[in-house]
Amino acid sequence: MTEFEFRESLAALYGQVSQDSTMCFTLISAYLVVAYLVGARLTITQVIIVNTLSGFWAGMSIFAIHSELSSAAQLTVRFSEAGYLPSSNGDASNTGYIALAYPAVLFLGVIAAFYFMWSIRHPKTE
């Protein structure tokens, strides 16, 4: 694989990560808006439906992001081994942590959104 093909493949993967991140952030934002505006008035069945659909779609986006970042990390290692990253001295093995860290943060955002819905539906009485 030539240097251009490596760079083009990485650019395509990171472009897909960007698109999937945008989708995930949009889903979480829409969920938060729904929770804030009508969360207290939804029936339990409606909340289950909204939570299930939102959780599934966000989960699929997070899984896709993890897969794309894992592929990018593997490609970066191959890119480095081929000698196209002179500053790394052929060691790009530490790039895989992003494939776990970024999806983990997104997952925590989904959990926080679910907690937000719960707090809207169960306000503290003082």
Backbone as JSON Lines, residues from 0, in Angstrom:
{"i":0,"aa":"M","n":[0.84,-1.16,0.0],"ca":[0.0,0.0,0.0],"c":[0.9,1.24,0.0]}
{"i":1,"aa":"T","n":[0.57,2.18,-0.85],"ca":[1.38,3.39,-0.92],"c":[1.02,4.35,0.22]}
{"i":2,"aa":"E","n":[1.87,5.35,0.42],"ca":[1.61,6.33,1.47],"c":[0.29,7.06,1.22]}
{"i":3,"aa":"F","n":[0.01,7.38,-0.03],"ca":[-1.24,8.06,-0.35],"c":[-2.44,7.19,0.01]}
{"i":4,"aa":"E","n":[-2.37,5.9,-0.29],"ca":[-3.49,5.0,0.03],"c":[-3.69,4.87,1.54]}
{"i":5,"aa":"F","n":[-2.58,4.82,2.29],"ca":[-2.7,4.81,3.75],"c":[-3.4,6.07,4.24]}
{"i":6,"aa":"R","n":[-2.93,7.21,3.76],"ca":[-3.5,8.48,4.21],"c":[-4.96,8.61,3.79]}
{"i":7,"aa":"E","n":[-5.28,8.17,2.61],"ca":[-6.67,8.23,2.12],"c":[-7.58,7.32,2.94]}
{"i":8,"aa":"S","n":[-7.09,6.14,3.3],"ca":[-7.87,5.21,4.12],"c":[-8.11,5.79,5.51]}
{"i":9,"aa":"L","n":[-7.07,6.36,6.1],"ca":[-7.23,6.98,7.42],"c":[-8.2,8.16,7.37]}
{"i":10,"aa":"A","n":[-8.1,8.97,6.34],"ca":[-8.99,10.11,6.2],"c":[-10.44,9.65,6.07]}
{"i":11,"aa":"A","n":[-10.66,8.58,5.32],"ca":[-12.02,8.04,5.17],"c":[-12.55,7.51,6.5]}
{"i":12,"aa":"L","n":[-11.71,6.81,7.25],"ca":[-12.14,6.29,8.55],"c":[-12.47,7.43,9.52]}
{"i":13,"aa":"Y","n":[-11.61,8.42,9.59],"ca":[-11.87,9.54,10.5],"c":[-13.06,10.38,10.05]}
{"i":14,"aa":"G","n":[-13.31,10.45,8.76],"ca":[-14.51,11.12,8.26],"c":[-15.76,10.37,8.7]}
{"i":15,"aa":"Q","n":[-15.71,9.05,8.66],"ca":[-16.85,8.24,9.11],"c":[-17.05,8.38,10.62]}
{"i":16,"aa":"V","n":[-15.96,8.43,11.38],"ca":[-16.06,8.65,12.83],"c":[-16.74,9.99,13.1]}
{"i":17,"aa":"S","n":[-16.36,11.01,12.35],"ca":[-16.96,12.32,12.52],"c":[-18.46,12.29,12.23]}
{"i":18,"aa":"Q","n":[-18.84,11.61,11.17],"ca":[-20.25,11.5,10.81],"c":[-21.03,10.73,11.87]}
{"i":19,"aa":"D","n":[-20.49,9.62,12.36],"ca":[-21.18,8.84,13.38],"c":[-21.23,9.59,14.71]}
{"i":20,"aa":"S","n":[-20.18,10.37,15.02],"ca":[-20.2,11.18,16.24],"c":[-21.3,12.23,16.16]}
{"i":21,"aa":"T","n":[-21.44,12.85,15.01],"ca":[-22.5,13.83,14.82],"c":[-23.86,13.19,15.02]}
{"i":22,"aa":"M","n":[-24.04,11.98,14.48],"ca":[-25.3,11.28,14.65],"c":[-25.56,10.98,16.13]}
{"i":23,"aa":"C","n":[-24.55,10.53,16.85],"ca":[-24.7,10.2,18.27],"c":[-25.03,11.45,19.08]}
{"i":24,"aa":"F","n":[-24.32,12.54,18.84],"ca":[-24.59,13.79,19.56],"c":[-25.98,14.32,19.25]}
{"i":25,"aa":"T","n":[-26.43,14.16,18.01],"ca":[-27.77,14.59,17.63],"c":[-28.82,13.77,18.36]}
{"i":26,"aa":"L","n":[-28.61,12.46,18.42],"ca":[-29.57,11.59,19.13],"c":[-29.64,11.94,20.61]}
{"i":27,"aa":"I","n":[-28.49,12.13,21.23],"ca":[-28.48,12.45,22.66],"c":[-29.12,13.82,22.89]}
{"i":28,"aa":"S","n":[-28.83,14.78,22.04],"ca":[-29.42,16.12,22.19],"c":[-30.93,16.08,22.02]}
{"i":29,"aa":"A","n":[-31.4,15.35,21.02],"ca":[-32.85,15.23,20.8],"c":[-33.51,14.54,21.99]}
{"i":30,"aa":"Y","n":[-32.86,13.52,22.53],"ca":[-33.39,12.82,23.7],"c":[-33.5,13.78,24.89]}
{"i":31,"aa":"L","n":[-32.47,14.59,25.11],"ca":[-32.5,15.55,26.21],"c":[-33.6,16.58,26.04]}
{"i":32,"aa":"V","n":[-33.82,17.03,24.81],"ca":[-34.89,18.01,24.55],"c":[-36.25,17.38,24.85]}
{"i":33,"aa":"V","n":[-36.45,16.16,24.37],"ca":[-37.71,15.46,24.64],"c":[-37.89,15.26,26.15]}
{"i":34,"aa":"A","n":[-36.83,14.84,26.82],"ca":[-36.91,14.62,28.27],"c":[-37.29,15.91,28.99]}
{"i":35,"aa":"Y","n":[-36.68,17.0,28.6],"ca":[-36.92,18.27,29.28],"c":[-38.33,18.81,29.01]}
{"i":36,"aa":"L","n":[-38.74,18.74,27.73],"ca":[-40.02,19.34,27.36],"c":[-41.23,18.5,27.77]}
{"i":37,"aa":"V","n":[-41.18,17.21,27.58],"ca":[-42.37,16.38,27.82],"c":[-42.11,15.17,28.71]}
{"i":38,"aa":"G","n":[-40.9,15.03,29.25],"ca":[-40.57,13.84,30.02],"c":[-41.49,13.56,31.18]}
{"i":39,"aa":"A","n":[-41.9,14.61,31.89],"ca":[-42.75,14.42,33.06],"c":[-44.17,14.0,32.69]}
{"i":40,"aa":"R","n":[-44.58,14.26,31.45],"ca":[-45.95,13.95,31.03],"c":[-46.06,12.64,30.27]}
{"i":41,"aa":"L","n":[-44.95,11.98,29.99],"ca":[-45.0,10.72,29.25],"c":[-45.46,9.59,30.14]}
{"i":42,"aa":"T","n":[-46.19,8.66,29.54],"ca":[-46.56,7.46,30.28],"c":[-45.35,6.54,30.37]}
{"i":43,"aa":"I","n":[-45.41,5.56,31.23],"ca":[-44.29,4.63,31.39],"c":[-44.02,3.88,30.09]}
{"i":44,"aa":"T","n":[-45.08,3.53,29.35],"ca":[-44.9,2.85,28.06],"c":[-44.18,3.74,27.07]}
{"i":45,"aa":"Q","n":[-44.55,5.0,27.03],"ca":[-43.89,5.94,26.13],"c":[-42.42,6.12,26.5]}
{"i":46,"aa":"V","n":[-42.12,6.18,27.79],"ca":[-40.74,6.32,28.24],"c":[-39.93,5.09,27.85]}
{"i":47,"aa":"I","n":[-40.51,3.92,28.0],"ca":[-39.82,2.68,27.6],"c":[-39.52,2.69,26.11]}
{"i":48,"aa":"I","n":[-40.49,3.12,25.31],"ca":[-40.28,3.16,23.86],"c":[-39.18,4.17,23.51]}
{"i":49,"aa":"V","n":[-39.26,5.37,24.08],"ca":[-38.25,6.41,23.79],"c":[-36.87,5.95,24.24]}
{"i":50,"aa":"N","n":[-36.78,5.38,25.45],"ca":[-35.49,4.91,25.96],"c":[-34.92,3.78,25.11]}
{"i":51,"aa":"T","n":[-35.77,2.85,24.73],"ca":[-35.3,1.71,23.93],"c":[-34.79,2.17,22.57]}
{"i":52,"aa":"L","n":[-35.57,2.97,21.88],"ca":[-35.15,3.43,20.56],"c":[-33.91,4.31,20.64]}
{"i":53,"aa":"S","n":[-33.89,5.24,21.57],"ca":[-32.73,6.12,21.7],"c":[-31.49,5.34,22.1]}
{"i":54,"aa":"G","n":[-31.64,4.43,23.05],"ca":[-30.51,3.62,23.48],"c":[-29.97,2.73,22.38]}
{"i":55,"aa":"F","n":[-30.87,2.13,21.61],"ca":[-30.44,1.28,20.5],"c":[-29.68,2.08,19.44]}
{"i":56,"aa":"W","n":[-30.26,3.2,19.02],"ca":[-29.61,3.99,17.97],"c":[-28.29,4.59,18.44]}
{"i":57,"aa":"A","n":[-28.26,5.09,19.64],"ca":[-27.01,5.63,20.18],"c":[-25.98,4.51,20.34]}
{"i":58,"aa":"G","n":[-26.43,3.35,20.81],"ca":[-25.53,2.21,20.96],"c":[-24.93,1.76,19.64]}
{"i":59,"aa":"M","n":[-25.73,1.76,18.6],"ca":[-25.21,1.39,17.28],"c":[-24.21,2.42,16.78]}
{"i":60,"aa":"S","n":[-24.46,3.69,17.04],"ca":[-23.5,4.72,16.65],"c":[-22.19,4.56,17.42]}
{"i":61,"aa":"I","n":[-22.3,4.28,18.72],"ca":[-21.1,4.1,19.54],"c":[-20.32,2.87,19.08]}
{"i":62,"aa":"F","n":[-21.02,1.79,18.77],"ca":[-20.35,0.58,18.28],"c":[-19.65,0.86,16.96]}
{"i":63,"aa":"A","n":[-20.3,1.58,16.06],"ca":[-19.69,1.93,14.78],"c":[-18.44,2.78,15.0]}
{"i":64,"aa":"I","n":[-18.51,3.74,15.9],"ca":[-17.35,4.59,16.2],"c":[-16.21,3.74,16.74]}
{"i":65,"aa":"H","n":[-16.52,2.83,17.64],"ca":[-15.48,1.94,18.19],"c":[-14.83,1.11,17.08]}
{"i":66,"aa":"S","n":[-15.64,0.56,16.2],"ca":[-15.1,-0.25,15.09],"c":[-14.23,0.57,14.16]}
{"i":67,"aa":"E","n":[-14.68,1.77,13.84],"ca":[-13.91,2.63,12.94],"c":[-12.59,3.07,13.57]}
{"i":68,"aa":"L","n":[-12.64,3.42,14.86],"ca":[-11.4,3.83,15.53],"c":[-10.45,2.66,15.71]}
{"i":69,"aa":"S","n":[-10.97,1.46,15.94],"ca":[-10.11,0.27,16.02],"c":[-9.42,0.03,14.68]}
{"i":70,"aa":"S","n":[-10.17,0.15,13.6],"ca":[-9.59,-0.01,12.27],"c":[-8.55,1.05,11.99]}
{"i":71,"aa":"A","n":[-8.83,2.28,12.41],"ca":[-7.86,3.37,12.21],"c":[-6.59,3.12,13.01]}
{"i":72,"aa":"A","n":[-6.73,2.59,14.23],"ca":[-5.55,2.29,15.06],"c":[-4.7,1.2,14.41]}
{"i":73,"aa":"Q","n":[-5.37,0.16,13.9],"ca":[-4.63,-0.9,13.23],"c":[-3.94,-0.38,11.98]}
{"i":74,"aa":"L","n":[-4.62,0.46,11.24],"ca":[-4.03,1.03,10.03],"c":[-2.87,1.95,10.37]}
{"i":75,"aa":"T","n":[-2.98,2.67,11.47],"ca":[-1.89,3.55,11.9],"c":[-0.64,2.74,12.25]}
{"i":76,"aa":"V","n":[-0.84,1.6,12.9],"ca":[0.3,0.73,13.22],"c":[0.94,0.25,11.93]}
{"i":77,"aa":"R","n":[0.13,-0.2,10.97],"ca":[0.68,-0.64,9.68],"c":[1.37,0.51,8.95]}
{"i":78,"aa":"F","n":[0.77,1.69,9.05],"ca":[1.32,2.9,8.44],"c":[2.7,3.19,9.03]}
{"i":79,"aa":"S","n":[2.82,3.05,10.34],"ca":[4.08,3.3,11.03],"c":[5.12,2.24,10.67]}
{"i":80,"aa":"E","n":[4.69,0.98,10.64],"ca":[5.61,-0.11,10.31],"c":[6.15,0.02,8.89]}
{"i":81,"aa":"A","n":[5.36,0.63,8.02],"ca":[5.8,0.82,6.64],"c":[6.79,1.97,6.52]}
{"i":82,"aa":"G","n":[7.01,2.69,7.61],"ca":[7.99,3.77,7.61],"c":[7.45,5.12,7.17]}
{"i":83,"aa":"Y","n":[6.13,5.27,7.15],"ca":[5.53,6.54,6.72],"c":[5.38,7.54,7.86]}
{"i":84,"aa":"L","n":[5.69,7.13,9.1],"ca":[5.64,8.03,10.24],"c":[7.04,8.11,10.85]}
{"i":85,"aa":"P","n":[7.9,8.92,10.3],"ca":[9.29,8.94,10.77],"c":[9.44,9.38,12.22]}
{"i":86,"aa":"S","n":[8.54,10.2,12.73],"ca":[8.7,10.69,14.1],"c":[8.35,9.64,15.14]}
{"i":87,"aa":"S","n":[7.65,8.57,14.74],"ca":[7.24,7.57,15.72],"c":[8.24,6.43,15.86]}
{"i":88,"aa":"N","n":[9.28,6.41,15.02],"ca":[10.28,5.34,15.04],"c":[9.66,3.95,14.91]}
{"i":89,"aa":"G","n":[8.59,3.87,14.16],"ca":[7.96,2.58,13.9],"c":[7.09,2.06,15.02]}
{"i":90,"aa":"D","n":[6.82,2.87,16.05],"ca":[5.99,2.41,17.16],"c":[4.74,3.26,17.27]}
{"i":91,"aa":"A","n":[3.64,2.72,16.78],"ca":[2.36,3.41,16.88],"c":[1.36,2.53,17.64]}
{"i":92,"aa":"S","n":[1.88,1.63,18.46],"ca":[1.02,0.66,19.14],"c":[0.17,1.29,20.24]}
{"i":93,"aa":"N","n":[0.47,2.5,20.66],"ca":[-0.3,3.13,21.72],"c":[-1.51,3.89,21.2]}
{"i":94,"aa":"T","n":[-1.86,3.75,19.95],"ca":[-2.98,4.49,19.38],"c":[-4.33,3.84,19.65]}
{"i":95,"aa":"G","n":[-4.34,2.6,20.1],"ca":[-5.59,1.87,20.29],"c":[-6.44,2.33,21.45]}
{"i":96,"aa":"Y","n":[-5.86,3.08,22.39],"ca":[-6.65,3.5,23.56],"c":[-7.8,4.41,23.17]}
{"i":97,"aa":"I","n":[-7.66,5.17,22.09],"ca":[-8.73,6.06,21.65],"c":[-9.95,5.27,21.22]}
{"i":98,"aa":"A","n":[-9.72,4.07,20.68],"ca":[-10.84,3.23,20.24],"c":[-11.7,2.79,21.42]}
{"i":99,"aa":"L","n":[-11.17,2.86,22.63],"ca":[-11.95,2.54,23.84],"c":[-12.39,3.79,24.58]}
{"i":100,"aa":"A","n":[-11.53,4.78,24.66],"ca":[-11.81,5.96,25.48],"c":[-12.96,6.8,24.9]}
{"i":101,"aa":"Y","n":[-12.92,7.09,23.63],"ca":[-13.94,7.95,23.03],"c":[-15.33,7.3,23.09]}
{"i":102,"aa":"P","n":[-15.48,6.04,22.69],"ca":[-16.8,5.41,22.83],"c":[-17.25,5.32,24.29]}
{"i":103,"aa":"A","n":[-16.32,5.14,25.22],"ca":[-16.69,5.09,26.64],"c":[-17.28,6.42,27.09]}
{"i":104,"aa":"V","n":[-16.7,7.51,26.65],"ca":[-17.23,8.84,27.0],"c":[-18.62,9.02,26.4]}
{"i":105,"aa":"L","n":[-18.81,8.59,25.16],"ca":[-20.13,8.69,24.54],"c":[-21.15,7.83,25.29]}
{"i":106,"aa":"F","n":[-20.73,6.63,25.71],"ca":[-21.62,5.75,26.46],"c":[-22.03,6.41,27.79]}
{"i":107,"aa":"L","n":[-21.08,7.04,28.46],"ca":[-21.39,7.74,29.7],"c":[-22.37,8.9,29.44]}
{"i":108,"aa":"G","n":[-22.25,9.52,28.27],"ca":[-23.2,10.57,27.9],"c":[-24.61,10.03,27.75]}
{"i":109,"aa":"V","n":[-24.75,8.84,27.18],"ca":[-26.06,8.21,27.05],"c":[-26.63,7.88,28.43]}
{"i":110,"aa":"I","n":[-25.8,7.34,29.3],"ca":[-26.23,7.03,30.67],"c":[-26.66,8.32,31.38]}
{"i":111,"aa":"A","n":[-25.9,9.4,31.2],"ca":[-26.26,10.68,31.81],"c":[-27.6,11.19,31.27]}
{"i":112,"aa":"A","n":[-27.86,10.98,29.98],"ca":[-29.14,11.4,29.39],"c":[-30.29,10.59,30.0]}
{"i":113,"aa":"F","n":[-30.08,9.28,30.2],"ca":[-31.11,8.47,30.85],"c":[-31.36,8.95,32.27]}
{"i":114,"aa":"Y","n":[-30.3,9.29,32.98],"ca":[-30.47,9.81,34.34],"c":[-31.23,11.14,34.31]}
{"i":115,"aa":"F","n":[-30.96,11.97,33.31],"ca":[-31.67,13.24,33.18],"c":[-33.17,12.99,33.02]}
{"i":116,"aa":"M","n":[-33.54,12.02,32.18],"ca":[-34.95,11.69,32.01],"c":[-35.53,11.21,33.34]}
{"i":117,"aa":"W","n":[-34.8,10.37,34.05],"ca":[-35.28,9.87,35.33],"c":[-35.49,11.03,36.31]}
{"i":118,"aa":"S","n":[-34.56,11.98,36.34],"ca":[-34.67,13.09,37.28],"c":[-35.82,14.02,36.91]}
{"i":119,"aa":"I","n":[-36.13,14.14,35.64],"ca":[-37.28,14.95,35.21],"c":[-38.58,14.26,35.65]}
{"i":120,"aa":"R","n":[-38.61,12.95,35.55],"ca":[-39.82,12.19,35.89],"c":[-39.98,11.99,37.39]}
{"i":121,"aa":"H","n":[-38.91,12.11,38.15],"ca":[-38.97,11.92,39.6],"c":[-38.33,13.12,40.3]}
{"i":122,"aa":"P","n":[-38.99,14.27,40.25],"ca":[-38.38,15.47,40.87],"c":[-38.35,15.32,42.4]}
{"i":123,"aa":"K","n":[-37.34,15.91,42.99],"ca":[-37.22,15.91,44.46],"c":[-38.25,16.87,45.04]}
{"i":124,"aa":"T","n":[-38.93,16.41,46.05],"ca":[-39.86,17.3,46.74],"c":[-39.21,17.81,48.01]}
{"i":125,"aa":"E","n":[-39.26,19.11,48.19],"ca":[-38.59,19.72,49.36],"c":[-39.6,20.27,50.33]}
